[in-house]
Amino acid sequence: MGASDPEALKAYLAERDMACLGCGYNLRGLTQTVCPECGEVIAFPHDRRRRFTRTDRRFLAGTAFCGIVIAIWVAALLGLVFYGPDKDPLGLLALWVPMVMLVVLGLVVSLWIGIRQSANAVAWFGALCVLVPWLLGVAYLAMLLLLLVGVFD
């Protein structure tokens, strides 16, 4: 049962709320096999658990980018502490910055998981969750560059 059985899909959606995996559009009462908002092929809930949609891939790429930037932060701070111009052991206290970054990223991932499982998710909120890790990664990278520029002045 799936998009190949349009009658079963129509019957399933006649009485149930189900969000499109691509955009979050509520598919209740839909008689097609594709989302009218984004064109995503509709799958039954048991088929949906293993698929990554375009939105999922964007979110995961942003999360990975943010994670890489956090790892670079940690490496840069440790490098400054042990090999920097001052070799200041108090620089280890600056490790709170990547820890806060990890907490914020964890909250965003938690929100994303909740949205992905919700049939009544608001589409713009899902898009916001895709954008946030990318923005966080860019902000963290800018902060790291400012830190390094300030250290080597």
N, C-alpha and C positions, 0 to 999 in steps of 0.2 A: 504494500500500500504506500502511495506517495504521489508525487506529481504525475506519475503515469496513470493514475486512477482518478480522473477529475471528479467523477460522481461521489466517490468516497471522500475526497477532499472537500467538496461542496457540502456534504452532509456533516462532516466534522466541524467545519467553520460556521455552519448555520447557527449553532448554539454556544459557541465558545469564543472567548477572546484569545487571540494569539498574535504576538508581535512579530513583524517581519524582522528577520535577522539582519537584513541589510540596512534598514532605516528606522525600525521601531514602529512603523505604521500598524495600526490595529486591523487585522485581516478578517474580523468577524463579518460573516455574511458574504464574503467574497465568493464569486463563482468562477474565477480564473485560476490558473496554476502559477501565475506570476504576480508579484506585488505591483499595484498600479502606480505607486510612488517612485520606486527605484528599479523595478524590473527584475528583482531577485526571484529565483525559482523557489516556490514554497515547498517546504518539506514537513512531514508530520513530526510531532515532538520527539518520537523515538529516533528519528533520522537526524534531528537537529543537534544532538549532543556531541557528535563526532566531527561536525563540520566547522571550519573557520570561514567566516564570511569576509568580504572585503573590509568591512569596518573592524572586525576582529584582527585582521592582519595589520591594519594601520595602527590599532591600539597596541598590539604586541610589538610592532617595530618601534613605536614611540617609547614604550616601556623599556625595551632593550637599549635604545639610545640613552635614555635617562640612566639606566643601570651602568652603562659603560662610562658615562660622565662621572658618576659617583665613584666608580673604581679608579678613574684617573685622579679624582680629588684625593682619595686616600693615598694613592701612590705619590702624588705631588707633595702632599703634606709630610709623609714619611721621608721622602727625599730631601725636603727642606730641613727637617729636623736633624737628619743624620749627615747630610752632605751640603747643606746650604751655606750661605756666606757667614751666618752667625752660629749655626749648629745649636740652635736654642731648643732644649728639651721641653720648654713650656709650649712650644709649637704643637705638641701632642694634644694640648687642650683644644686646639682648633679642629680636632676630629669630631667635635660635636656637630659641625656643619654637615658632613656627609651622613651622620646618624639621623639628623633632622630630615635630610633629603630622603633617606630610606623610609622614614615614618610617613612622610607625605606621599611618597610613591606607593607605599603599602595601602594607605587610605584610598588612593585613586583606584588601585587594583581591586580593592574590596567593593567600592562603588560600582565598578565595571561588572564584576561578577553578579552583583545584585541586579543591575540593569539587564544584563543578558538573560537572567532567569525570569524577569518580570514580563508578563503579557501586556501590562498597562504602562510600560515605560514611555516616557516622553522622548520623542526623537531628538530634540535639540540637546537634551541632557546626555544622551549617548554620544552625540557628536562632540559635546564639550569634554567628555571623558576621553575621547580620542585625541583631542587637541591638547589637553592638560599635560600629559607626559612629554610631548614635544616641546611645549613652552617651558616646562620645568627643566628639561635637559639643556635648552638654549640659555636659560637664566643661570643655571649652575655652571655652564661653560664660561659665560661672561664673568661670573664671580671668580672663577678660577683664574681667568686671564688677568683680572684686576689684582688678585692676590699675587700672582707671579710678577706682574709689572711693578707692584709696590715693593716686593722683596728685593728685586734686582735693580732698583733705582740707584 
